[in-house]
Amino acid sequence: MNQEIQIFEEILKEFGKQPKFIPEPTYLELCRYPTSRFEEICTRLLCFYFDPNNEHCFHDLFLESLLQLISPLTTISYRNDQVQVINELNSEGKRLDMLIKSPDMVIGVENKIYASVYNPLPIYSNQIALYGKKNVFKVILTVRNINDIAEKTFISDNGFIVITYSELLNRVKLNIGSYIPRANQKYLVFIYDFIQTIENMTGETYDNNKLSHFFSNNSEKIDNLIALYSKYNERVLKVQIEAIRELMKLVQVRTNDDRWWAWEGWDLGYDAFNKDLGSAPRIGIEASYEVLHNNPLGRFRIYITTWNIKHFAPYEDRLVGLFPDNYLDKTNDNRVYLHLDIIEDNDIDLILDKLIYYYQIMHNIVKEIAID
């Protein structure tokens, strides 16, 4: 066991050195797009950004980034105002996701996220050839790496090349700096959100993340640590629940009031001050144990609380006047906590005295407010 503890201490020490970064959900992810429709959403976004004439004002950022990948040795000339982008080009009843054309160039793009390339590439090739351009490019844009030999052969036999989203978006990130001063900043946010969404799907965010490498390299040790910590917390909670049960019995007897409760066993509370006073705002007392120096009952905290911030308003002046030095916490989840006593070493007599003291104070305050 001592050896295990030493291993865990080393793991925690190493964890302390890691940058604490976990990717946050993007706007596209928060929209919870249907997986089957995400390709269409991406295609529309790409069509918007590939068109140099749209209001994003990034001009040819996306088009130039793609050309650098598909024609690295030859510069393709074009004028932004002559570039057209067509979404879902009709080809003999089938639809090519995107076509980009200018007087001397045509690029056909079939967009794939996770799906295999099963599309009618010969039909798409014939349609693209009809434009009779000097420079013709046919692209499969995909999130996943295509490794299946039959699939790769099918793609190459029809003159298509594979470009991954990672390749395209990394090139966009490399080129974007010179475009930003002229760009519409609103659409810059959308670009980065789109890039982050794709990187979250490809795993690139995790590949480049030191914290992810730490978790991956130490997963078994961390799992063992979490399992033991969970068992430790279960034992602590069991002791605290038993102590709250006994404490609740004592405070019910001392106050001659059986309306004290224990939420989930560990949180002692009382909120019946205004139950007989009509519609007075709900307010209560809560108290619970915390671990201190490995003692599950090492610290006992007492609060006055409301479960809705607006319910605290009628009581606030009186309570702050009575306890001016105590911390008043109005939380983001619409709760209010007036922190009262912290009692150490499970001094039961002191705990009971304090609970009864606040119980009596709150009864008086609630009555006063009801009369007012």
matplotlib code that plots the C-alpha trace (Angstrom):
import matplotlib.pyplot as plt

x = [0.0, 2.9, 4.2, 0.8, 0.6, 4.0, 2.9, -0.2, 1.7, 4.0, 1.0, -0.6, 2.8, 3.1, -0.6, 0.2, 2.7, 0.2, -1.6, -5.2, -7.0, -10.1, -11.7, -15.0, -18.0, -18.2, -21.3, -21.9, -21.6, -24.0, -26.5, -26.5, -26.7, -27.9, -24.9, -26.5, -27.0, -23.6, -22.0, -24.6, -24.0, -20.2, -20.8, -22.8, -20.2, -17.5, -19.4, -19.8, -16.1, -14.8, -16.6, -14.2, -17.1, -19.1, -19.5, -17.0, -14.3, -11.7, -11.6, -9.7, -8.3, -10.0, -9.6, -5.9, -5.4, -7.0, -5.0, -1.8, -2.6, -4.0, -1.5, 1.6, 4.0, 1.9, 0.3, -3.3, -4.4, -7.9, -9.7, -11.9, -14.8, -14.9, -15.0, -18.3, -19.2, -22.1, -23.6, -25.0, -24.3, -26.9, -25.2, -27.6, -29.9, -27.0, -25.5, -21.8, -21.4, -19.5, -18.2, -15.8, -15.1, -13.4, -12.6, -9.5, -10.2, -12.8, -12.7, -15.2, -15.4, -17.2, -17.5, -17.2, -17.2, -17.2, -19.0, -17.2, -16.8, -19.6, -20.7, -21.0, -17.6, -17.7, -20.9, -19.3, -16.1, -18.2, -20.1, -16.9, -15.3, -18.2, -16.9, -13.9, -11.5, -7.7, -7.1, -9.4, -9.2, -11.4, -11.3, -12.6, -12.5, -12.7, -12.4, -11.1, -8.0, -8.9, -6.9, -9.1, -7.3, -10.5, -11.8, -8.5, -8.4, -12.0, -11.1, -7.8, -9.3, -11.8, -9.1, -10.0, -7.5, -8.0, -7.6, -8.3, -10.0, -6.9, -4.7, -7.1, -7.8, -4.1, -3.3, -6.1, -4.7, -1.2, -2.5, -5.2, -2.9, -2.6, -6.4, -7.6, -7.1, -9.5, -12.0, -15.4, -14.6, -17.9, -17.1, -13.6, -15.3, -17.4, -14.2, -12.5, -15.6, -15.8, -12.1, -12.4, -15.5, -13.7, -10.5, -12.7, -14.0, -10.6, -9.0, -6.4, -7.2, -6.3, -3.2, -1.7, -2.7, -0.1, -2.9, -4.5, -1.1, -0.7, -4.2, -3.5, -0.1, -1.3, -4.9, -4.6, -3.0, -5.5, -8.4, -7.0, -6.6, -10.2, -11.5, -9.8, -10.8, -14.4, -14.3, -12.7, -15.5, -18.1, -16.7, -16.5, -20.1, -21.3, -19.8, -21.3, -24.7, -24.8, -23.6, -26.3, -29.0, -28.1, -27.7, -31.1, -32.7, -31.1, -32.0, -35.6, -35.9, -34.2, -36.4, -39.5, -39.9, -39.8, -39.6, -35.9, -34.7, -31.6, -31.3, -29.7, -28.7, -25.7, -27.3, -29.1, -31.7, -34.8, -37.1, -40.5, -40.1, -42.9, -45.0, -47.7, -47.4, -49.0, -46.9, -43.7, -40.6, -38.9, -35.7, -33.9, -30.9, -28.5, -25.5, -23.1, -19.8, -16.6, -13.4, -10.6, -7.2, -8.7, -11.5, -14.9, -16.5, -13.6, -15.5, -19.2, -20.6, -23.8, -25.6, -28.7, -29.9, -32.7, -33.3, -34.1, -32.1, -35.2, -36.5, -33.5, -34.4, -36.9, -34.5, -31.3, -31.1, -31.9, -29.5, -26.6, -27.3, -27.1, -24.1, -22.1, -18.8, -20.2, -19.7, -22.8, -22.7, -25.1, -24.4, -24.8, -27.3, -29.8, -29.0, -28.0, -25.8, -25.0, -22.0, -22.3, -20.2, -17.5, -17.2, -14.3, -13.7, -17.4, -18.3, -21.9, -22.9, -21.6, -23.2, -26.6, -26.4, -25.6, -28.3, -30.9, -29.7, -30.1, -33.4, -34.8, -33.4, -34.9, -38.3, -38.3, -37.2, -39.7, -42.5, -41.4, -41.5, -44.9, -46.3, -44.7]
y = [0.0, 2.4, 1.8, 2.6, 5.8, 6.8, 6.1, 8.2, 11.0, 11.1, 11.1, 14.0, 15.9, 15.4, 16.4, 19.7, 20.5, 20.0, 22.9, 22.6, 22.7, 20.8, 21.9, 23.8, 23.1, 25.2, 27.0, 24.3, 21.6, 23.4, 23.5, 19.7, 19.3, 15.9, 13.9, 13.0, 16.7, 18.0, 17.5, 19.8, 22.4, 22.3, 22.5, 25.7, 27.2, 26.3, 27.7, 31.0, 31.3, 30.0, 32.8, 35.8, 38.2, 37.4, 39.8, 37.9, 40.1, 37.4, 37.5, 34.5, 33.1, 29.8, 29.5, 30.4, 27.9, 25.1, 26.0, 25.8, 22.2, 21.0, 22.9, 23.5, 23.9, 26.0, 29.4, 29.5, 33.0, 34.3, 37.4, 37.5, 39.2, 36.4, 33.5, 31.7, 29.1, 26.7, 24.7, 21.2, 21.2, 19.1, 16.3, 14.0, 14.0, 13.6, 16.5, 17.5, 19.3, 22.3, 23.7, 26.7, 28.2, 31.2, 31.8, 29.6, 27.2, 24.8, 22.9, 20.2, 19.3, 16.4, 17.0, 13.9, 14.0, 10.4, 8.6, 6.5, 7.8, 5.9, 8.8, 8.7, 10.1, 9.3, 11.4, 14.3, 14.1, 14.3, 17.3, 19.1, 18.4, 20.2, 23.5, 23.1, 25.0, 25.1, 24.1, 21.3, 20.0, 17.3, 17.1, 14.8, 16.9, 14.6, 14.6, 11.1, 9.6, 7.3, 4.1, 1.5, 0.4, -0.1, 3.3, 5.0, 3.3, 4.4, 8.0, 8.1, 6.2, 9.1, 11.8, 13.0, 13.8, 13.6, 16.7, 16.4, 19.1, 19.2, 20.0, 22.7, 24.3, 24.3, 26.1, 28.6, 29.2, 29.7, 32.2, 34.1, 36.7, 38.9, 38.8, 39.7, 43.5, 43.7, 41.1, 41.4, 40.4, 38.8, 36.2, 35.7, 34.3, 31.9, 30.7, 29.8, 28.1, 26.0, 25.1, 24.2, 22.0, 20.1, 19.7, 18.3, 15.7, 14.8, 14.5, 17.0, 19.1, 16.2, 15.2, 18.6, 18.8, 18.0, 17.3, 14.7, 13.0, 12.9, 11.3, 8.8, 7.7, 7.3, 6.1, 2.9, 4.5, 7.4, 4.9, 3.1, 6.4, 7.4, 4.0, 4.2, 7.8, 6.9, 4.2, 6.7, 9.2, 6.4, 5.6, 9.3, 9.9, 6.9, 8.3, 11.8, 10.5, 8.5, 11.6, 13.8, 11.2, 11.3, 15.1, 15.5, 13.4, 15.5, 18.9, 17.8, 16.9, 20.1, 22.4, 20.2, 20.4, 17.3, 19.3, 19.2, 17.2, 15.6, 16.0, 12.9, 12.0, 14.3, 17.9, 18.8, 21.5, 23.4, 25.6, 25.6, 29.0, 30.5, 27.4, 28.8, 32.4, 32.3, 33.3, 34.6, 33.9, 30.5, 30.7, 28.0, 26.8, 24.2, 22.5, 19.7, 18.1, 18.4, 16.3, 18.0, 16.3, 12.9, 13.2, 12.9, 14.9, 17.3, 20.5, 21.4, 24.4, 26.2, 28.6, 30.6, 30.1, 30.8, 28.6, 31.7, 34.9, 37.1, 35.3, 36.6, 40.3, 40.7, 39.2, 40.7, 43.9, 42.2, 39.4, 41.6, 43.8, 40.9, 39.3, 42.1, 40.3, 37.1, 36.2, 36.6, 34.5, 35.0, 32.2, 31.8, 29.0, 31.4, 30.5, 32.6, 31.5, 33.5, 31.7, 31.4, 29.2, 26.7, 24.2, 21.8, 18.5, 17.5, 19.4, 18.2, 20.5, 23.5, 22.4, 22.0, 25.3, 27.1, 25.3, 26.2, 29.8, 30.3, 28.4, 30.8, 33.9, 33.0, 32.3, 35.8, 37.5, 35.7, 36.6, 40.3, 40.3, 38.7, 41.4, 44.2]
z = [0.0, 0.8, -2.7, -4.2, -2.2, -3.5, -7.1, -6.5, -5.0, -8.0, -10.3, -8.5, -8.5, -12.3, -12.7, -10.9, -13.7, -16.6, -18.2, -17.3, -20.6, -21.7, -24.9, -24.3, -26.5, -29.6, -30.9, -33.5, -30.9, -28.6, -31.4, -31.3, -35.0, -36.3, -37.3, -40.7, -41.5, -40.3, -43.8, -45.2, -42.5, -43.1, -46.9, -46.5, -44.2, -46.7, -49.6, -47.7, -46.9, -50.2, -52.1, -51.9, -52.6, -49.5, -46.5, -44.3, -46.0, -45.8, -49.6, -51.0, -47.6, -48.0, -51.8, -51.7, -48.8, -50.8, -54.0, -52.0, -51.1, -54.5, -56.7, -54.6, -57.6, -59.9, -59.2, -60.4, -61.5, -60.8, -59.9, -56.8, -58.5, -61.1, -58.7, -58.3, -55.7, -56.3, -53.5, -54.5, -58.2, -60.0, -62.0, -63.7, -60.7, -58.2, -56.3, -56.0, -52.7, -54.0, -57.2, -57.4, -60.8, -62.5, -66.1, -66.0, -63.1, -61.8, -58.5, -57.6, -53.9, -52.4, -48.6, -46.3, -42.6, -41.4, -44.2, -46.8, -50.4, -52.1, -54.3, -58.1, -58.8, -62.6, -62.9, -61.0, -63.1, -66.3, -65.0, -63.9, -67.4, -69.1, -67.9, -70.1, -67.9, -68.2, -64.6, -63.3, -59.7, -58.1, -54.3, -51.6, -48.4, -45.4, -41.6, -41.5, -43.0, -45.9, -45.6, -47.3, -50.5, -52.6, -51.5, -52.4, -55.7, -56.5, -55.7, -57.7, -60.7, -61.1, -60.8, -57.3, -54.7, -50.9, -48.7, -45.0, -43.0, -40.8, -43.8, -45.1, -41.7, -40.6, -43.9, -43.2, -39.7, -41.2, -43.8, -41.8, -40.2, -43.2, -43.8, -40.3, -40.5, -43.5, -42.2, -40.7, -37.1, -36.5, -39.1, -37.6, -34.5, -36.7, -38.4, -35.2, -33.9, -37.0, -36.9, -33.2, -33.9, -36.6, -34.5, -31.7, -34.1, -35.5, -32.1, -33.1, -30.1, -27.9, -29.9, -29.3, -25.6, -22.9, -20.4, -22.8, -23.2, -19.4, -19.0, -21.8, -20.5, -16.9, -17.5, -15.5, -12.5, -12.6, -12.8, -9.7, -7.9, -8.7, -7.6, -4.3, -3.8, -4.5, -1.8, 0.6, -0.1, 0.4, 3.9, 4.8, 3.7, 5.6, 8.8, 8.1, 7.4, 10.6, 12.6, 11.0, 11.8, 15.5, 15.5, 13.9, 16.6, 19.3, 17.7, 17.2, 20.9, 22.0, 19.8, 20.2, 16.5, 14.2, 11.0, 10.8, 7.8, 6.3, 2.6, 1.1, 4.6, 5.0, 4.9, 8.0, 7.5, 8.6, 6.5, 8.3, 9.8, 7.7, 7.0, 9.3, 8.2, 4.8, 1.8, 3.5, 1.4, 2.1, 4.2, 6.2, 8.1, 6.6, 8.1, 7.2, 8.1, 6.2, 6.4, 8.4, 9.0, 7.8, 10.3, 8.5, 11.3, 11.6, 10.7, 10.9, 8.9, 9.5, 7.1, 6.8, 3.2, 0.7, -2.4, -4.5, -4.4, -4.4, -1.3, 0.7, 0.2, 3.0, 5.5, 4.3, 6.3, 9.6, 9.1, 7.9, 10.8, 13.2, 11.5, 9.8, 9.7, 8.2, 4.5, 2.4, -0.8, -3.6, -6.1, -9.8, -9.3, -7.6, -4.0, -1.0, 1.8, 4.9, 6.4, 10.1, 12.4, 11.6, 14.6, 14.7, 16.4, 16.5, 19.7, 19.9, 22.7, 20.9, 17.6, 19.3, 21.1, 17.8, 15.8, 18.5, 18.7, 15.0, 15.0, 17.6, 15.8, 12.5, 14.1, 15.6, 12.3, 10.2, 12.6, 12.6, 8.8, 8.7, 11.1, 9.1]

ax = plt.figure().add_subplot(projection="3d")
ax.plot(x, y, z, "-o")
ax.set_aspect("equal")
plt.show()
